[in-house]
Amino acid sequence: MTTLAASPARRIAAIDAMRGLIILIMTLDHARETFFLHRQVSDPIDLATTEPSLFFSRVAAHFCAPMFVFLTGLSAWLYANPASGPRSPRGFLLKRGLFLIVLELVFVSFAWSGHFPPPVLYLQVIWVIGLSMIALALLHKLPLRWLALLGGVIVAGHNALSFPGLEPGSLAHGAWTVLEQRGFLVNEGPVRVKISYPLLAWIGVILLGYAAGPLFSNKVEPSARRRILLLAGAACLSLLALLRGFNIYGEALPWTVQADPLHTVMSFLNLTKYPPSFNFLLMTLGVGLIALAWLEVANERVVAFCATFGGAPLFYYLSHLYLLLALRGLTAALSGGQAHQAGGIGEVWLWSVAVIAALYYPCRWFGRYKRASTQAWVRYL
């Protein structure tokens, strides 16, 4: 098996490849939401009404947001510590965070609904990444050990928070909705606003990513970095096995023995994403850290393919949403105005592959342009 040569570029390629891998998996979930919306899944997923193929397709998508936010923090540390010497990431994080929020409010919301303004404005992953970057901009000067501790406390402890009895419409209720409770921030008027991604846990994840940045310094031997990543991933999964296995803490929905082994496994993996439970983050970050270590020694063609998309993540994100919007309109026109409904999850996979194939060369072109360009605005894409 061919592997990438040991070099400083190898660690960056692994980061881009990891980012690319998770956004490719994300494509499956977004194709599902475009062509399989008549088979919506709840959070956590209702095992009584969801077949295994749909369940595991949805679970695969669970890994996307946690690792993307973690890598956002890690990349911020790399930006702050280039080979030429340390620099402050505050300005970049603030501007990039605000830019992402505007994208969510204008371009992303339109891509999902096809209407501007949409009847319901869903504040989703791009919005929460933007706010997390702003939080990191305010906190990044803390010592790394404090950032790691704070991130760990937020990730592990937010499940224990509870503020019952807050009056809907009050400032306290609105703040709680933004931080920890998925629901409507504005539920009346021409545009209703719903928080799909509560913020608090994601601040913890981006802080952990930033604190992990020194692992990817060129001063750290690749073998030592891979060993630490593997140990950290294994530690997350071991803690998950303990907490989830005995239904101790970190997930509101306990798992139970089902009628057959497959559905028992499904029950164990049926974790809450909105907001992400501690067990959810142990699973996704644990597997993600192991995958990140593997990508440093993976086949170079696999790494290069994934890195093509990971090197232009926002370009791909916006492009694939608008391509799916165009495909939804085209299929509706061909079927007499009726929205096309996929016959099964297998068809959703085929739509995903088609979107990925269509965007491979545009992403490769833009990635090369981004690396060669000296224009500041290109960095934001």
Buried (B, 14 or more C-beta within 10 A) or exposed (E): EEEBEEEEEBBBBBBBBBBBBBBBBBBBBBBBBBBBEEBEBEBBBEBEEBEEEBBBBBBBBBBBBBBBBBBBBBBBBBBBBEEEEEEEBBEBBBBBBBBBBBBBBEBBBBBBBEEEEBEBBBBBBBBBBBBBBBBBBEBBEBEBEEBBBBBBEBBBBBBEEEEEEBEEEEEEBBBBBBBBBBBBBBEEEEEBBBBBBBBBBBBBBBBBBBBBBBBBBEEEEBEEBBEBBBEBBEEBBEBBBEBBEEEEBBBEBEBEEBEEEEBBBBBBBBBBBBBBBBBBBBBBBBBBBBBBBBBBBBEBEBBBBBBBBBBBBBBBBBBBBBBBBEBBEEBEEEEEEEEBEBEEBEBBBEBBBBBBEEBBEBBBEBBEBBEEEEEEEBEEB
